[in-house]
Amino acid sequence: MLDELREYQRIIFKKNNFKYKRYFYKTLNLDKKLVGIVGARGVGKTTYLIQYLKELDLPFSKKLYISADTITIPSLFEVANAFYKEEGEILIIDEIHKYKNFEIELKKIYDILDLKIIFSGSSALKLDNAKADLSRRAIIYNVDGLSFREFIEMSKDITLPSFTLEDILSNHIDIAYELLEKFNLTLLFREYLKVGYYPFYFEDKEDYLSKLNQTINTVIEVDIPSIFPIEYDSIQSLKKLVRLLCESHPYTPNIKELLVKMDMKDNYKGVYRFLEYLNRAKVFTTIKPKTKGDNIFTKPDKIYLNNTNLHFAYCNNSNIGTLREVFISSMLQNKHTIEIAKKGDFLVDDKYTFEVGGKNKTYKQIKDLKNSFIIADDLEIGSGNKIPLWLFGFLY
């Protein structure tokens, strides 16, 4: 069994020569005994794990990579136990959400074997405490797609700094001026909005959008059903929800209207569940009222596609105003909380109000609000509290 797994690892190591290291390469703490890395399909989790394992200063025999979705294995515990008996030290389990009842297996490994386990899975994955209390054992990290900064670095083979939100809000003029000395903004930003969120763009640029469409279909057809109990008809309903969202700019949900369009009669809970599944899988971004907490049966204030690339892959046309808001939400959600503001577009970290628009956007809607800012597209360098949209692509 281990012979086959090690041969698979050798092939994977040889095949994966991706040099660029994502923003999370140096920030994730993998020193704990059980660490999970979750994120949307295609954002580079597998690449990161292989890079980490290849560069780890351990003999090949002490580290093992397996993928739960490509190899037939008797059980995770049997693999881990065999590896442990041969004095293995670090076991990486990729795509763990594809393995039924993985929580029970992980708990058994954690409790019995002196092994470090690192696993990856879909962003929709949630540790099921009814099966095994892993929430207090495992450290879980969520990772996102490429920021605009990372996209430029990969495109131009240069190194650029990231900035905190506070840095950008207080010092955006100087930051923008220094950055614009290093690259041509206009073409790169439009390219990023269309094709720059997922690293696999750089593997096949010509077929990227069709592959992204296939990737999201796989998320809906395979990943979500592997985590949530849904029937085949529900898969078609999830796809229909994505198409419906494409038709709005952006979407303020009307649940009754959704029920009619999806032929779901009075199945309110069903619609809310579908919205939650797509949100957890990072196909949607749902922004809910702060006062309602995390209850999945709370109507969101707004629903967006998770990132701008999805609009170009799934929608026949993309409204520029929607793309601007989607870009901001996708960059901010990495480290910040986002709500729909009473005035303006977004309330960020319960402190900052953002109004998003073109370069001619005025302060009319937010002029009397403290800590309010215009986030303006088609603007290279801002002034005062008017900040270029693209600059928020440097938050990570």
SEMARVO-965110 format. One line per field, with one value per residue (C-alpha): chain; x negated, y negated, z negated; residue number from 1. Coordinates in steps of 0.05 Angstrom, whole numbers, plus 5000, padded with zeros to 4 digits. Each point is the difference from the previous one (the first is absolute). Example, Ala and Ser with C-alpha at 12.3 -4.5 7.8 and 13.67 -1.06 7.14 Angstrom:
BEGIN
ch [A A]
east [4754 4973]
north [5090 4931]
up [4844 5013]
i [1 2]
***
This chain:
BEGIN
ch [A A A A A A A A A A A A A A A A A A A A A A A A A A A A A A A A A A A A A A A A A A A A A A A A A A A A A A A A A A A A A A A A A A A A A A A A A A A A A A A A A A A A A A A A A A A A A A A A A A A A A A A A A A A A A A A A A A A A A A A A A A A A A A A A A A A A A A A A A A A A A A A A A A A A A A A A A A A A A A A A A A A A A A A A A A A A A A A A A A A A A A A A A A A A A A A A A A A A A A A A A A A A A A A A A A A A A A A A A A A A A A A A A A A A A A A A A A A A A A A A A A A A A A A A A A A A A A A A A A A A A A A A A A A A A A A A A A A A A A A A A A A A A A A A A A A A A A A A A A A A A A A A A A A A A A A A A A A A A A A A A A A A A A A A A A A A A A A A A A A A A A A A A A A A A A A A A A A A A A A A A A A A A A A A A A A A A A A A A A A A A A A A A A A A A A A A A A A A]
east [5000 4946 4959 5057 5012 4927 4996 5060 4966 4936 5040 5038 4935 4968 5061 5011 4948 5042 4950 5044 5018 5069 5012 5013 4935 4964 5059 5031 4976 4994 4966 5063 5014 5064 5008 5053 4997 5065 5017 5035 4981 4944 4968 4936 5008 4969 4943 4986 4999 4953 4954 4999 4986 4945 4963 5008 4932 5019 4981 5050 5019 5022 5053 5059 5051 5065 5063 5066 5034 4950 4975 5038 4978 5026 5009 4965 4981 4970 4957 4979 4985 4958 4962 4990 4972 4947 4981 5038 5008 5045 5061 5036 5071 5026 5074 5021 5073 5005 4988 5063 4999 4930 5012 5002 4936 4964 5019 4975 4934 4993 5015 4958 4941 4943 5006 5008 5060 5013 5064 5033 5072 5056 5017 5069 4969 5023 4974 5060 4998 5055 4951 4935 4981 4946 5015 4956 4946 4990 4976 5038 4975 5042 4963 5024 4985 4947 5001 4986 4931 4985 5026 4952 4942 5015 5011 4938 4954 4991 5009 5050 5020 5068 5033 5049 5068 4980 4936 5041 5053 4949 4944 5030 4971 4927 5012 5033 4945 4945 5036 5016 4925 4995 5055 5052 5065 5057 4989 4981 5060 5050 4965 5003 5074 5013 4949 4955 5031 4979 4927 5015 5009 4925 5001 5047 5021 5038 5049 5003 5072 5027 4958 5025 5071 4984 4968 5062 5043 4956 5009 5076 5003 4947 4974 5065 5035 4940 5012 5074 5058 5032 5035 4984 5057 4970 4935 5040 5032 4932 4979 5065 4986 4933 5033 5053 4946 4967 5063 4999 4953 4987 5053 5043 5037 5075 5012 5071 4975 4945 5051 5041 4941 4972 5067 4991 5070 4997 4933 4969 4951 4977 4981 4964 4961 4980 4976 4959 4969 4978 4974 4960 4972 4978 5042 5043 4984 5061 5001 5049 5027 4954 5055 5024 4935 4981 5069 5004 5074 4987 5010 4936 4998 4961 4974 4940 4961 4937 4951 5001 4972 5064 5040 4960 5002 5075 5037 5014 4987 4971 5023 4940 5032 5009 4929 4974 5039 4981 4926 5003 5037 4952 4939 5028 5029 4930 4990 5059 5074 5048 5071 5048 4998 5063 4968 4948 4984 4960 4987 4932 4978 5059 4960 4988 5053 4983 5037 4976 5006 4964 4949 5055 5036 5018 5004 5075 5025 4946 4979 5022 4972 4936 4947 5034 4963 5013 4969 4993 4987 4963 4955 4926 4986 5053 5004 5028 5051 5006 4959 4986 5037 4940 4961 5044 4968 4938 5033 4967]
north [5000 4949 5019 4977 4937 4981 5011 4955 4948 5004 4987 4942 4969 5006 4973 4939 4948 4938 4949 4943 5002 4974 4948 5054 5039 4965 4981 5068 5032 5075 5017 5028 5075 4992 4944 4990 4955 4985 4956 4998 5052 4973 4949 5040 5042 5062 4961 4969 5067 5031 4939 5005 5074 4997 4945 5032 5021 5073 5064 5022 5060 4956 4960 5024 4967 5034 4976 5026 4990 5037 5060 5060 5011 5048 4946 4936 5031 5062 4957 4956 5060 5034 4935 4990 5070 4983 4939 4950 4931 4956 5024 4953 5019 4959 4993 5031 4981 5056 5052 5022 4990 4971 4967 5068 5023 4935 5004 5071 4981 4939 5039 5061 4984 4952 4969 4930 4996 4945 5005 4958 4996 4961 4932 5030 5051 4994 5045 5041 5001 5052 5050 4979 4940 4973 4927 4995 5045 4970 4932 4980 4948 4971 4978 4958 4991 4954 4927 4948 4993 5074 4999 4944 5037 5063 4961 4956 5043 4943 4994 4951 4982 5010 4948 5000 4967 4945 4988 4991 4956 4953 5000 5021 4942 5017 5075 4994 4954 5048 5061 4969 4991 5076 5022 4978 4999 4994 5063 5043 4981 5014 5066 5018 4986 5048 5056 4986 5031 5073 5020 5052 4942 5001 5074 4990 4928 5015 5049 4969 4977 5066 5037 4954 5016 5074 4989 4967 5055 5050 4962 5003 5072 5033 4958 4974 5069 5032 4953 4986 5050 4978 5036 4997 4951 4953 4998 4971 4951 4976 4987 4963 4955 4981 4982 4959 4961 4984 4965 4949 4942 5015 5044 4978 5065 5006 5070 5005 4980 5053 5054 4984 4998 5065 5036 5015 4980 4983 5033 4940 5042 5034 4934 4976 5065 4994 4929 5024 5058 4953 4949 5053 5027 4929 4997 4946 4946 4987 4939 5007 4949 4994 5006 5068 5038 5062 5033 5029 4984 4926 4963 4969 4926 5012 5060 4995 5050 5014 4965 4962 5058 5039 4946 5009 5076 5007 4937 4976 4928 4966 4933 4957 4976 5071 5018 4943 5023 5072 4981 4961 5056 5053 4961 4979 5067 5028 4963 4954 5002 4970 4977 4960 4928 4959 4945 5018 5071 5035 4994 5031 5024 4963 4936 4978 4982 5012 4972 5036 4970 4968 4944 4947 5029 4945 4999 4982 5064 5004 4928 4996 5067 5009 5046 5000 5010 5000 5061 4979 5041 4971 4961 5009 4954 4973 4940 4988 5054 5023 5063 5040 5065 5040 4984 5046 5057 4990 5020 5068]
up [5000 4980 5062 5046 4960 5000 5075 5008 4957 5041 5064 4968 4975 5069 5036 4955 5017 4983 4974 4975 4927 4981 4945 4949 5011 4943 4957 4984 4936 5013 4934 4969 5001 5041 5051 5053 5061 5035 5059 5067 5052 5044 4953 4991 4937 5031 5030 4932 4965 5051 4997 4924 4999 5054 4963 4931 4974 4990 5037 5052 4958 4941 5039 5040 5045 5017 5035 4975 5068 5045 4962 4975 4929 4947 4948 4980 4934 5032 5045 4942 4956 5053 5012 4925 4992 5052 4958 5042 4971 5045 5038 5047 5022 5058 5020 4935 5009 5052 4946 4963 4925 5002 4932 4965 5035 4984 4926 4997 5032 4954 4936 5014 5046 4990 5069 5026 5046 5050 5041 5053 5022 5032 4970 4987 4952 4928 4945 4977 4924 4999 5029 4966 4959 5046 4992 4937 5029 5069 5022 5063 5050 5056 5063 5059 5074 5028 4979 5053 4969 5008 5071 5019 4966 5041 5065 4995 4956 4951 4925 4971 4929 4969 4955 4942 5010 4953 5041 5063 4969 4969 5050 5067 5041 4985 5004 5069 5026 4980 5027 5068 5012 5006 5048 5051 4961 5050 5042 4940 4958 5055 5013 4926 4995 5057 4990 4940 4938 5008 5009 5054 5049 5009 5020 5059 5014 5064 4969 4930 5000 5025 4949 4946 5021 4995 4932 4971 5030 4964 4935 5009 5027 4957 4941 4972 5004 4965 4940 4999 5008 5065 5057 5075 5013 4949 5040 5058 4953 4976 5072 5012 4940 5030 5066 4965 4963 5066 5022 4943 4986 4942 4969 4941 4986 5005 4974 5026 5069 4996 4981 5062 5047 4973 4998 4926 4977 4926 4984 4966 4959 5063 5033 4938 4998 5073 4988 4940 5039 5056 4951 4961 5066 5018 5063 4967 4949 4957 4955 4943 4950 4940 4949 5026 4987 5040 5005 5070 5003 4998 5066 5025 5014 5064 5039 5046 5040 4959 5048 5066 5041 4987 5036 5063 4996 4984 5021 5070 4980 4940 4972 4983 4935 4978 5017 4958 4939 5010 5005 4935 4963 5025 4977 4933 4979 4990 4934 4989 4984 5052 4991 5044 4976 4986 5041 5053 5023 4945 4926 4986 4932 4971 5009 5072 5052 5073 5060 5063 5069 5060 4996 5001 4940 4950 4924 5002 4967 4946 4989 4928 4978 4959 5030 5068 5066 5075 5033 5072 5063 5061 4953 4993 4941 4952 4955 4931 4985 5072 5010 5064 5004 5024 4937 4959 5039 4956 4935 5003]
i [1 2 3 4 5 6 7 8 9 10 11 12 13 14 15 16 17 18 19 20 21 22 23 24 25 26 27 28 29 30 31 32 33 34 35 36 37 38 39 40 41 42 43 44 45 46 47 48 49 50 51 52 53 54 55 56 57 58 59 60 61 62 63 64 65 66 67 68 69 70 71 72 73 74 75 76 77 78 79 80 81 82 83 84 85 86 87 88 89 90 91 92 93 94 95 96 97 98 99 100 101 102 103 104 105 106 107 108 109 110 111 112 113 114 115 116 117 118 119 120 121 122 123 124 125 126 127 128 129 130 131 132 133 134 135 136 137 138 139 140 141 142 143 144 145 146 147 148 149 150 151 152 153 154 155 156 157 158 159 160 161 162 163 164 165 166 167 168 169 170 171 172 173 174 175 176 177 178 179 180 181 182 183 184 185 186 187 188 189 190 191 192 193 194 195 196 197 198 199 200 201 202 203 204 205 206 207 208 209 210 211 212 213 214 215 216 217 218 219 220 221 222 223 224 225 226 227 228 229 230 231 232 233 234 235 236 237 238 239 240 241 242 243 244 245 246 247 248 249 250 251 252 253 254 255 256 257 258 259 260 261 262 263 264 265 266 267 268 269 270 271 272 273 274 275 276 277 278 279 280 281 282 283 284 285 286 287 288 289 290 291 292 293 294 295 296 297 298 299 300 301 302 303 304 305 306 307 308 309 310 311 312 313 314 315 316 317 318 319 320 321 322 323 324 325 326 327 328 329 330 331 332 333 334 335 336 337 338 339 340 341 342 343 344 345 346 347 348 349 350 351 352 353 354 355 356 357 358 359 360 361 362 363 364 365 366 367 368 369 370 371 372 373 374 375 376 377 378 379 380 381 382 383 384 385 386 387 388 389 390 391 392 393 394 395 396]
***
